[in-house]
Amino acid sequence: MAEKVIRVDDIDGSEGDDVAKRDFEVLGRTFTIDLSDDNYTRLNEMLDALTPFIDNAAEVKPAGKGRKSGRTAKIKGYTNGDVREWALREGVEVSERGKISDEVYAAFIETHPDAKPDA
């Protein structure tokens, strides 16, 4: 017993000898679709038209979890700027930018007990 497979165009629902499974690639991912020759030509024209836009665009990465996740605060109720100003007034060595050492935070909390973070 013979069976006949009839492919149907996934875009317009047409049937015909020219309808076939067509693979195409977009942004490194491969897709497949059943298309007639005409619709496959239309698909390729659209992909060709889209190529310069993709080539000149920058990919937007999904937002990740912030750097702060899982970290506890070093101080409560004060900013790093407050810590730096205090350190400069007290003659404690601290960088103008970047990471503040744990020792500087500890000294600040010693003189500002209300800055101690909840543990």
NUNUDREN-416255 format. One record per residue: residue number from 1; x, y, z of N, C-alpha, C in turn; residue in one letter. Coordinates in steps of 0.05 Angstrom, whole numbers, plus 5000, padded with zeros to 4 digits. Layout:
<rs>
+-----+------+------+------+------+------+------+------+------+------+---------+
| num |  n.X |  n.Y |  n.Z | ca.X | ca.Y | ca.Z |  c.X |  c.Y |  c.Z | residuo |
+-----+------+------+------+------+------+------+------+------+------+---------+
| NUM |    X |    Y |    Z |    X |    Y |    Z |    X |    Y |    Z |       A |
...
+-----+------+------+------+------+------+------+------+------+------+---------+
</rs>
This chain:
<rs>
+-----+------+------+------+------+------+------+------+------+------+---------+
| num |  n.X |  n.Y |  n.Z | ca.X | ca.Y | ca.Z |  c.X |  c.Y |  c.Z | residuo |
+-----+------+------+------+------+------+------+------+------+------+---------+
|   1 | 5017 | 4977 | 5000 | 5000 | 5000 | 5000 | 5018 | 5025 | 5000 |       M |
|   2 | 5013 | 5042 | 4982 | 5029 | 5067 | 4980 | 5014 | 5089 | 4995 |       A |
|   3 | 5031 | 5107 | 5005 | 5020 | 5131 | 5019 | 5030 | 5155 | 5004 |       E |
|   4 | 5014 | 5175 | 5004 | 5021 | 5200 | 4991 | 5022 | 5222 | 5012 |       K |
|   5 | 5045 | 5236 | 5014 | 5048 | 5258 | 5033 | 5042 | 5284 | 5018 |       V |
|   6 | 5024 | 5299 | 5029 | 5018 | 5325 | 5018 | 5028 | 5346 | 5036 |       I |
|   7 | 5047 | 5362 | 5026 | 5058 | 5384 | 5042 | 5040 | 5408 | 5037 |       R |
|   8 | 5036 | 5423 | 5059 | 5020 | 5447 | 5058 | 5038 | 5471 | 5066 |       V |
|   9 | 5037 | 5492 | 5050 | 5053 | 5516 | 5056 | 5044 | 5528 | 5082 |       D |
|  10 | 5063 | 5532 | 5101 | 5056 | 5542 | 5128 | 5048 | 5571 | 5128 |       D |
|  11 | 5051 | 5585 | 5106 | 5044 | 5614 | 5105 | 5016 | 5617 | 5093 |       I |
|  12 | 5012 | 5606 | 5070 | 4986 | 5611 | 5057 | 4968 | 5587 | 5054 |       D |
|  13 | 4977 | 5564 | 5064 | 4960 | 5540 | 5064 | 4957 | 5526 | 5037 |       G |
|  14 | 4972 | 5535 | 5017 | 4971 | 5523 | 4991 | 4984 | 5496 | 4991 |       S |
|  15 | 4975 | 5479 | 4972 | 4988 | 5453 | 4967 | 5000 | 5453 | 4939 |       E |
|  16 | 5020 | 5438 | 4936 | 5032 | 5436 | 4909 | 5057 | 5420 | 4909 |       G |
|  17 | 5066 | 5413 | 4886 | 5091 | 5397 | 4883 | 5115 | 5414 | 4892 |       D |
|  18 | 5113 | 5440 | 4892 | 5136 | 5457 | 4899 | 5138 | 5463 | 4929 |       D |
|  19 | 5118 | 5454 | 4944 | 5119 | 5458 | 4973 | 5139 | 5438 | 4985 |       V |
|  20 | 5158 | 5449 | 5000 | 5179 | 5432 | 5012 | 5187 | 5443 | 5039 |       A |
|  21 | 5200 | 5426 | 5054 | 5212 | 5434 | 5080 | 5236 | 5451 | 5074 |       K |
|  22 | 5236 | 5476 | 5083 | 5258 | 5495 | 5078 | 5271 | 5503 | 5104 |       R |
|  23 | 5297 | 5500 | 5105 | 5313 | 5509 | 5128 | 5324 | 5537 | 5123 |       D |
|  24 | 5325 | 5553 | 5143 | 5338 | 5580 | 5141 | 5350 | 5587 | 5168 |       F |
|  25 | 5369 | 5605 | 5167 | 5384 | 5613 | 5191 | 5380 | 5642 | 5196 |       E |
|  26 | 5375 | 5648 | 5222 | 5373 | 5676 | 5231 | 5389 | 5678 | 5257 |       V |
|  27 | 5409 | 5696 | 5258 | 5425 | 5701 | 5281 | 5437 | 5676 | 5293 |       L |
|  28 | 5446 | 5658 | 5276 | 5459 | 5634 | 5285 | 5441 | 5612 | 5294 |       G |
|  29 | 5415 | 5616 | 5291 | 5395 | 5595 | 5297 | 5382 | 5585 | 5272 |       R |
|  30 | 5378 | 5559 | 5269 | 5367 | 5547 | 5246 | 5337 | 5541 | 5251 |       T |
|  31 | 5321 | 5548 | 5231 | 5292 | 5543 | 5232 | 5284 | 5527 | 5208 |       F |
|  32 | 5261 | 5514 | 5209 | 5251 | 5499 | 5186 | 5221 | 5506 | 5183 |       T |
|  33 | 5212 | 5506 | 5158 | 5184 | 5513 | 5152 | 5177 | 5501 | 5125 |       I |
|  34 | 5152 | 5494 | 5121 | 5143 | 5484 | 5095 | 5134 | 5508 | 5079 |       D |
|  35 | 5147 | 5511 | 5055 | 5141 | 5534 | 5038 | 5141 | 5526 | 5009 |       L |
|  36 | 5124 | 5540 | 4994 | 5125 | 5538 | 4965 | 5149 | 5553 | 4954 |       S |
|  37 | 5155 | 5549 | 4929 | 5178 | 5563 | 4917 | 5174 | 5593 | 4919 |       D |
|  38 | 5150 | 5603 | 4914 | 5145 | 5632 | 4915 | 5149 | 5643 | 4944 |       D |
|  39 | 5138 | 5629 | 4964 | 5141 | 5639 | 4991 | 5170 | 5636 | 5001 |       N |
|  40 | 5184 | 5616 | 4991 | 5212 | 5613 | 4998 | 5229 | 5636 | 4986 |       Y |
|  41 | 5222 | 5644 | 4962 | 5235 | 5667 | 4950 | 5229 | 5692 | 4966 |       T |
|  42 | 5204 | 5696 | 4975 | 5197 | 5719 | 4991 | 5212 | 5719 | 5018 |       R |
|  43 | 5215 | 5695 | 5030 | 5230 | 5693 | 5055 | 5259 | 5702 | 5051 |       L |
|  44 | 5271 | 5692 | 5030 | 5299 | 5699 | 5025 | 5303 | 5728 | 5019 |       N |
|  45 | 5284 | 5740 | 5005 | 5285 | 5769 | 5000 | 5283 | 5785 | 5026 |       E |
|  46 | 5265 | 5776 | 5044 | 5262 | 5790 | 5070 | 5288 | 5787 | 5087 |       M |
|  47 | 5299 | 5763 | 5087 | 5324 | 5759 | 5102 | 5347 | 5776 | 5091 |       L |
|  48 | 5348 | 5777 | 5064 | 5369 | 5794 | 5051 | 5365 | 5823 | 5059 |       D |
|  49 | 5340 | 5833 | 5060 | 5334 | 5860 | 5067 | 5340 | 5866 | 5096 |       A |
|  50 | 5338 | 5846 | 5113 | 5343 | 5849 | 5142 | 5372 | 5848 | 5149 |       L |
|  51 | 5389 | 5835 | 5132 | 5417 | 5832 | 5138 | 5432 | 5857 | 5144 |       T |
|  52 | 5429 | 5879 | 5129 | 5445 | 5903 | 5136 | 5437 | 5915 | 5164 |       P |
|  53 | 5412 | 5912 | 5171 | 5403 | 5922 | 5197 | 5416 | 5905 | 5220 |       F |
|  54 | 5416 | 5879 | 5216 | 5428 | 5862 | 5237 | 5458 | 5866 | 5238 |       I |
|  55 | 5471 | 5869 | 5215 | 5500 | 5873 | 5214 | 5508 | 5899 | 5228 |       D |
|  56 | 5491 | 5919 | 5227 | 5498 | 5945 | 5239 | 5486 | 5950 | 5266 |       N |
|  57 | 5473 | 5931 | 5277 | 5460 | 5934 | 5303 | 5477 | 5921 | 5325 |       A |
|  58 | 5473 | 5930 | 5349 | 5487 | 5918 | 5373 | 5467 | 5901 | 5388 |       A |
|  59 | 5476 | 5877 | 5395 | 5459 | 5859 | 5410 | 5454 | 5869 | 5438 |       E |
|  60 | 5430 | 5868 | 5448 | 5423 | 5875 | 5475 | 5422 | 5850 | 5492 |       V |
|  61 | 5439 | 5848 | 5511 | 5439 | 5824 | 5529 | 5417 | 5827 | 5550 |       K |
|  62 | 5405 | 5805 | 5558 | 5385 | 5806 | 5579 | 5398 | 5817 | 5605 |       P |
|  63 | 5383 | 5832 | 5619 | 5393 | 5842 | 5644 | 5399 | 5819 | 5663 |       A |
|  64 | 5421 | 5821 | 5676 | 5429 | 5800 | 5695 | 5422 | 5809 | 5723 |       G |
|  65 | 5427 | 5792 | 5741 | 5424 | 5799 | 5769 | 5446 | 5818 | 5776 |       K |
|  66 | 5439 | 5839 | 5791 | 5458 | 5860 | 5798 | 5482 | 5849 | 5814 |       G |
|  67 | 5503 | 5864 | 5814 | 5526 | 5855 | 5830 | 5520 | 5853 | 5859 |       R |
|  68 | 5500 | 5867 | 5868 | 5494 | 5868 | 5897 | 5480 | 5843 | 5907 |       K |
|  69 | 5470 | 5827 | 5889 | 5455 | 5804 | 5899 | 5473 | 5786 | 5916 |       S |
|  70 | 5463 | 5779 | 5939 | 5478 | 5761 | 5956 | 5498 | 5775 | 5974 |       G |
|  71 | 5503 | 5800 | 5969 | 5523 | 5815 | 5986 | 5508 | 5830 | 6008 |       R |
|  72 | 5521 | 5833 | 6030 | 5509 | 5849 | 6051 | 5522 | 5876 | 6050 |       T |
|  73 | 5507 | 5896 | 6060 | 5517 | 5924 | 6060 | 5540 | 5926 | 6079 |       A |
|  74 | 5559 | 5943 | 6072 | 5582 | 5948 | 6090 | 5575 | 5968 | 6112 |       K |
|  75 | 5557 | 5987 | 6104 | 5548 | 6008 | 6124 | 5519 | 6013 | 6120 |       I |
|  76 | 5506 | 6024 | 6140 | 5477 | 6030 | 6139 | 5473 | 6060 | 6144 |       K |
|  77 | 5458 | 6072 | 6126 | 5450 | 6100 | 6129 | 5471 | 6121 | 6120 |       G |
|  78 | 5493 | 6112 | 6109 | 5514 | 6130 | 6100 | 5522 | 6120 | 6072 |       Y |
|  79 | 5534 | 6138 | 6056 | 5544 | 6131 | 6030 | 5574 | 6127 | 6031 |       T |
|  80 | 5585 | 6116 | 6010 | 5614 | 6113 | 6008 | 5627 | 6140 | 6008 |       N |
|  81 | 5613 | 6160 | 5996 | 5624 | 6187 | 5997 | 5627 | 6198 | 6026 |       G |
|  82 | 5607 | 6191 | 6043 | 5609 | 6199 | 6071 | 5633 | 6186 | 6084 |       D |
|  83 | 5638 | 6160 | 6077 | 5660 | 6146 | 6089 | 5686 | 6159 | 6080 |       V |
|  84 | 5688 | 6165 | 6054 | 5713 | 6178 | 6044 | 5718 | 6205 | 6057 |       R |
|  85 | 5697 | 6221 | 6059 | 5700 | 6248 | 6072 | 5709 | 6245 | 6100 |       E |
|  86 | 5698 | 6226 | 6115 | 5706 | 6222 | 6143 | 5735 | 6213 | 6144 |       W |
|  87 | 5742 | 6195 | 6126 | 5770 | 6185 | 6126 | 5790 | 6207 | 6120 |       A |
|  88 | 5783 | 6224 | 6101 | 5802 | 6246 | 6095 | 5804 | 6265 | 6119 |       L |
|  89 | 5782 | 6271 | 6132 | 5783 | 6289 | 6155 | 5799 | 6277 | 6178 |       R |
|  90 | 5798 | 6250 | 6181 | 5811 | 6236 | 6203 | 5840 | 6228 | 6196 |       E |
|  91 | 5848 | 6233 | 6172 | 5875 | 6226 | 6164 | 5878 | 6196 | 6158 |       G |
|  92 | 5855 | 6182 | 6153 | 5856 | 6154 | 6146 | 5860 | 6152 | 6116 |       V |
|  93 | 5878 | 6135 | 6107 | 5884 | 6132 | 6079 | 5861 | 6118 | 6065 |       E |
|  94 | 5850 | 6131 | 6044 | 5828 | 6119 | 6028 | 5831 | 6130 | 5999 |       V |
|  95 | 5824 | 6113 | 5980 | 5826 | 6121 | 5952 | 5803 | 6140 | 5945 |       S |
|  96 | 5807 | 6157 | 5925 | 5786 | 6175 | 5917 | 5764 | 6160 | 5902 |       E |
|  97 | 5771 | 6138 | 5890 | 5752 | 6122 | 5874 | 5757 | 6093 | 5879 |       R |
|  98 | 5738 | 6076 | 5873 | 5742 | 6047 | 5875 | 5735 | 6036 | 5902 |       G |
|  99 | 5745 | 6013 | 5907 | 5738 | 5998 | 5931 | 5749 | 6011 | 5956 |       K |
| 100 | 5732 | 6012 | 5977 | 5741 | 6021 | 6003 | 5748 | 5996 | 6019 |       I |
| 101 | 5771 | 5996 | 6033 | 5779 | 5972 | 6047 | 5761 | 5967 | 6071 |       S |
| 102 | 5760 | 5941 | 6079 | 5744 | 5933 | 6102 | 5754 | 5947 | 6127 |       D |
| 103 | 5780 | 5952 | 6129 | 5791 | 5966 | 6152 | 5780 | 5994 | 6155 |       E |
| 104 | 5777 | 6008 | 6132 | 5766 | 6036 | 6133 | 5737 | 6035 | 6142 |       V |
| 105 | 5722 | 6015 | 6131 | 5693 | 6012 | 6139 | 5692 | 6007 | 6169 |       Y |
| 106 | 5709 | 5989 | 6179 | 5708 | 5982 | 6207 | 5715 | 6006 | 6225 |       A |
| 107 | 5734 | 6022 | 6217 | 5741 | 6046 | 6232 | 5718 | 6066 | 6231 |       A |
| 108 | 5704 | 6069 | 6209 | 5681 | 6087 | 6206 | 5659 | 6078 | 6225 |       F |
| 109 | 5653 | 6052 | 6225 | 5632 | 6041 | 6242 | 5639 | 6045 | 6272 |       I |
| 110 | 5664 | 6043 | 6278 | 5673 | 6047 | 6306 | 5665 | 6075 | 6316 |       E |
| 111 | 5668 | 6095 | 6298 | 5662 | 6122 | 6306 | 5633 | 6130 | 6300 |       T |
| 112 | 5619 | 6113 | 6284 | 5591 | 6117 | 6277 | 5576 | 6091 | 6282 |       H |
| 113 | 5570 | 6084 | 6307 | 5558 | 6058 | 6313 | 5531 | 6054 | 6298 |       P |
| 114 | 5517 | 6075 | 6292 | 5492 | 6073 | 6278 | 5495 | 6063 | 6249 |       D |
| 115 | 5520 | 6063 | 6239 | 5526 | 6055 | 6211 | 5530 | 6025 | 6209 |       A |
| 116 | 5530 | 6011 | 6232 | 5534 | 5982 | 6231 | 5510 | 5968 | 6218 |       K |
| 117 | 5516 | 5953 | 6197 | 5494 | 5940 | 6182 | 5482 | 5918 | 6199 |       P |
| 118 | 5456 | 5913 | 6193 | 5443 | 5890 | 6207 | 5455 | 5864 | 6197 |       D |
| 119 | 5462 | 5847 | 6215 | 5475 | 5822 | 6207 | 5455 | 5800 | 6201 |       A |
+-----+------+------+------+------+------+------+------+------+------+---------+
</rs>
